[in-house]
């Protein structure tokens, strides 16, 4: 399954080379903060509990050979390589994808579990503070639009426009007021109390690329390939240490070429690559994913005879 918008693959990738002058910040557009990706992953995704959400594929479907790979830009790819997963047809793949695709409001067990175990605490303790969701009118109006009752939104808007000072953070205060009003049971609109959960989901739950996940006729980026726009290598992510992952520090093709040229050992092959900044990712890929998968395949093959 893939979490990323597909890019225009027809654009050429710029690679450093002799005699070509490169801009020092060619990977980022003008005015772009180079720390954006780290901020994005650090604040917009429940980093500390990422492994808990990632484990749902194992807990609910019994998959064991799962590899998480950085897309090279904004997303994360999930490779599920168990034999039974590879044999799924499109309809079966679609069923699993729809099960995980709950941010649109499907009332199923996974949604309630995700909200209770991961999303609620992250949203209330980190997200609303770091993103200042209720700090000004432009920001909180987007949230009020998600409440299906005009009288409720008008009352909240009136309170927030009053701008009464509080010792507590304004984001925490306004979120508390919104929760209290929606969950008090006084509103007549049926199901309005679910709006709290929907707001949390809309800001925190990962988006899945459904079509790529459901069908087998899509081309996918393989681990360790290079993103055509950023030049970054699609390296595996260890979900047990995902809070340490910094997308902006991922090796780029130009950096690897420079490291290989500086080494100039002449040995070539994988050994030379392991001495570059890609080495740690290669070793993790072998020990944590490839070797257990090969062992499982051999055991399955032997069991047939």
C-alpha positions in Angstrom: 0.0 0.0 0.0 1.2 3.4 -0.8 0.8 6.7 0.9 1.8 9.3 -1.7 0.4 11.3 -4.5 1.9 10.1 -7.8 4.2 12.5 -9.5 4.7 13.2 -13.1 7.3 10.6 -13.9 8.2 12.2 -17.2 10.3 14.9 -15.7 14.0 14.5 -15.9 16.1 14.1 -12.8 19.1 16.3 -12.4 22.3 14.5 -11.4 25.5 16.1 -10.4 28.2 15.6 -13.0 31.5 17.0 -14.2 31.3 20.4 -15.9 27.7 21.1 -14.9 27.0 23.9 -12.4 24.4 22.9 -9.8 22.5 25.3 -7.6 23.2 24.5 -3.9 19.6 24.1 -3.0 18.4 22.4 -6.2 16.3 19.9 -4.3 14.0 22.6 -2.9 12.1 25.4 -4.6 12.9 29.0 -3.8 11.7 30.0 -0.4 11.3 26.4 0.7 12.4 25.6 4.2 14.8 22.7 4.0 13.6 21.4 7.4 10.1 21.1 6.1 10.1 17.3 5.7 11.4 16.7 9.2 8.8 19.1 10.6 6.2 17.3 8.5 7.0 13.9 9.8 7.7 15.1 13.3 4.5 17.1 13.8 1.9 15.9 11.3 2.2 12.2 11.9 2.0 10.4 15.3 5.6 9.5 15.3 5.9 8.0 18.8 3.0 5.7 18.2 3.7 5.0 14.5 4.7 1.4 15.2 1.4 0.8 17.0 -0.5 1.8 14.0 1.8 -0.1 11.7 1.3 -3.3 13.7 -2.4 -3.5 12.7 -1.5 -5.3 9.5 0.2 -8.0 11.5 -2.4 -8.2 14.3 -5.5 -8.2 12.2 -4.4 -10.2 9.1 -1.4 -12.2 10.4 1.1 -10.7 8.0 4.7 -11.0 9.2 7.0 -9.9 6.3 6.2 -6.2 6.1 8.7 -3.6 4.9 8.1 0.2 5.3 10.0 2.3 2.7 10.4 6.0 2.4 9.0 7.2 -0.9 11.8 9.7 -1.5 9.5 12.7 -1.1 6.4 12.9 1.1 5.1 9.4 1.5 5.7 6.0 2.9 5.3 2.7 0.9 4.3 -0.5 2.7 5.5 -3.8 1.1 3.6 -6.8 2.4 5.5 -9.9 1.1 3.9 -12.8 2.9 3.1 -15.6 0.5 -0.7 -15.4 1.2 -0.6 -11.6 0.6 1.1 -12.0 -2.8 -1.6 -14.5 -3.8 -4.5 -12.1 -3.1 -6.6 -11.1 -6.1 -7.8 -7.5 -6.7 -11.0 -8.0 -4.8 -9.3 -9.4 -1.7 -6.7 -6.6 -1.8 -9.5 -4.1 -2.0 -11.1 -5.6 1.1 -8.0 -5.1 3.2 -7.4 -1.6 1.8 -10.9 -0.5 2.6 -10.6 -2.0 6.1 -7.5 0.3 6.7 -9.0 3.3 4.9 -11.1 4.5 7.7 -10.6 8.3 7.8 -13.7 8.9 5.8 -15.9 7.8 8.6 -16.4 4.0 8.3 -17.8 2.9 11.7 -15.6 -0.2 12.2 -13.5 -1.6 14.9 -10.2 -0.4 13.5 -11.3 3.2 13.5 -12.3 3.1 17.2 -9.1 1.3 18.1 -6.9 3.8 16.1 -8.7 6.7 17.8 -8.4 5.3 21.3 -4.9 3.9 21.1 -3.0 6.4 18.9 -4.8 9.5 17.5 -6.7 11.0 20.3 -3.8 11.5 22.7 -1.5 12.6 19.9 -4.0 15.2 18.6 -4.7 16.7 22.0 -1.2 16.6 23.5 0.9 17.5 20.5 -0.9 18.3 17.3 -3.2 21.2 18.3 -0.4 22.9 20.1 2.3 22.5 17.5 0.0 23.4 14.6 -2.0 26.2 16.5 -5.2 24.9 15.0 -7.4 27.3 17.0 -5.1 30.3 17.2 -6.9 32.5 14.7 -10.2 32.7 12.8 -8.9 31.4 9.5 -7.7 28.2 11.1 -10.6 27.4 13.3 -13.2 28.2 10.6 -12.0 25.1 8.7 -12.8 23.0 11.8 -16.2 24.6 12.3 -17.1 23.7 8.8 -16.8 20.0 9.8 -19.6 20.4 12.4 -23.1 19.6 10.8 -25.1 22.0 13.0 -25.1 25.8 12.3 -26.4 26.7 15.8 -23.5 24.9 17.4 -20.9 26.5 15.1 -22.4 29.9 15.7 -22.2 29.6 19.4 -18.6 28.4 19.3 -17.7 31.2 16.9 -19.2 33.7 19.2 -17.2 32.4 22.2 -13.9 32.5 20.2 -14.4 35.9 18.7 -14.9 37.3 22.2 -11.2 36.6 22.7 -11.3 36.3 26.5 -7.8 35.8 27.9 -6.9 32.6 29.6 -3.9 31.3 31.5 -4.1 28.1 29.4 -3.1 27.8 25.8 -5.9 29.2 23.5 -5.8 26.0 21.4 -6.4 23.8 24.4 -9.1 26.0 25.7 -11.0 26.2 22.4 -10.7 22.4 21.7 -12.1 21.8 25.2 -15.0 24.0 24.5 -15.7 22.3 21.2 -15.5 18.8 22.8 -17.8 19.8 25.7 -20.4 21.3 23.4 -20.5 18.4 20.9 -20.4 15.6 23.5 -22.8 17.2 26.1 -25.8 15.5 24.6 -27.8 18.8 24.4 -27.6 19.1 20.6 -30.5 17.8 18.6 -28.6 16.8 15.5 -28.2 13.1 15.4 -24.6 11.8 15.6 -23.1 15.2 16.2 -20.9 13.8 19.0 -19.0 11.9 16.3 -17.7 15.1 14.9 -15.0 15.2 17.6 -13.7 11.9 16.3 -14.0 12.9 12.7 -12.0 16.1 13.3 -9.2 14.2 14.9 -9.2 11.6 12.1 -9.2 14.2 9.3 -6.0 15.8 10.7 -4.0 12.7 11.9 -5.0 9.5 10.1 -2.6 8.5 7.2 -4.1 8.7 3.7 -3.8 5.6 1.6 -3.5 5.5 -2.2 -6.4 3.1 -2.7 -6.0 2.4 -6.4 -2.4 1.5 -6.1 -3.1 -0.7 -3.1 -6.1 -2.5 -4.7 -4.8 -3.4 -8.1 -1.8 -5.4 -9.3 -1.2 -3.7 -12.6 0.4 -0.5 -11.1 4.1 0.2 -11.3 5.6 0.6 -7.8 8.9 2.2 -6.7 11.2 -0.6 -5.5 13.2 -0.2 -2.3 16.5 1.7 -2.9 15.4 3.3 -6.2 15.8 7.0 -6.6 12.9 9.5 -6.6 13.0 11.3 -9.9 12.4 14.8 -8.5 14.2 14.9 -5.2 17.1 12.5 -6.0 16.6 10.8 -2.6 17.0 7.1 -2.3 13.9 5.2 -1.1 15.4 3.7 2.0 13.6 1.3 4.4 12.3 2.7 7.7 12.6 0.7 10.9 9.1 1.2 12.5 10.6 0.5 16.0 12.8 3.6 15.6 10.7 5.7 13.3 11.0 8.7 15.5 14.7 8.9 14.6 13.9 8.9 10.9 14.8 12.3 9.2 13.6 12.4 5.6 15.8 15.5 4.9 18.9 13.5 5.8 18.2 10.5 3.4 21.1 9.9 1.0 20.7 11.4 -2.4 22.1 10.1 -5.7 24.5 12.9 -6.0 25.8 12.3 -2.4 26.3 8.6 -3.1 28.2 9.4 -6.3 30.5 11.7 -4.4 31.1 9.1 -1.6 31.8 6.4 -4.2 34.2 8.7 -6.1 36.0 9.7 -2.8 36.3 6.0 -1.8 37.5 4.8 -5.2 38.3 1.4 -3.7 37.8 -0.3 -7.0 36.0 -3.3 -5.4 32.6 -2.3 -6.8 29.4 -4.2 -5.9 27.5 -4.2 -2.6 30.6 -4.1 -0.4 31.5 -0.7 -1.7 27.9 0.6 -1.3 27.9 -0.5 2.4 30.8 1.9 3.1 28.6 4.8 2.0 25.7 6.6 3.8 23.4 3.9 2.4 25.2 1.1 4.4 23.0 1.2 7.5 19.8 0.9 5.4 21.2 -2.0 3.4 22.1 -3.9 6.5 18.7 -3.3 8.0 17.0 -4.5 4.8 19.0 -7.7 4.9 18.8 -8.6 8.6 15.2 -7.4 9.4 13.4 -8.2 6.1 15.2 -10.1 3.4 16.7 -12.9 5.6 13.5 -13.7 7.5 11.5 -13.7 4.3 14.0 -16.1 2.6 13.9 -18.4 5.6 10.1 -18.4 5.5 10.0 -19.1 1.8 12.4 -22.1 2.3 10.3 -23.5 5.1 7.2 -23.2 3.1 8.9 -24.9 0.2 10.2 -27.8 2.3 6.8 -28.3 3.9 5.3 -29.2 0.5 7.5 -32.3 0.2 
